[in-house]
Amino acid sequence: MLQLSGSLYENLVSATVMVPFWQWVLVKFGKKIALFVGLIWYIPPLIIIATVNGNLPVIIVMAIAAGVSLAVAFLLPWSMLPDVVDDFRAKNPHCVDLEPLFYSFYVFFTKFAAGASLGFSTLCLHFSGYRPGSCEYISAVARTLKVLIAPVPITLLLIGLIIFYSYPINEARRKELKMELEGVVKSWEVELEENTL
């Protein structure tokens, strides 16, 4: 447990340090490419962490490598949400001031998914025989932890990437949205001037 809690710090520190790098990748190559490259980078460290037993230096290096990818998970969803809001606004120009709805749904479902995953993992550990405070080694618990560390997240990650592949907003669409929204804002300004005269 000390190994995993220690590797968590390396994971979070490397994620924090790598945010500027992923911001650069995002600007240079686009959000979609940055997300695919960054999240696919997460798979090898997960596999190695789950398969290596008792080799602390390898676990620390893999935790740092996983943190490099974790920065993408922190940065990209928040940078994509304004594009989704802009796309909705361009398609529905009469629906105004719905940004809080988009952001609150994003935060709610993020927190809901975190809670559901904690509940799922707790149930899995319970059914595998884990008892808090128990000092005995149970092989089923170790096997369950390995499954929860690598195969489950990798499967969910691949499903998410398949779904994300159909994400319609690429760099060209973002430029179109910017022009469309500038036109909408100009029409609102003209309409406002006519109404005030």
Summary of the structure (lengths in Angstrom):
residues: 197
radius of gyration: 21.9
end to end distance: 70.7
largest distance: 81.0
contacts: 517
relative contact order: 0.11
helix: 83%
strand: 0%
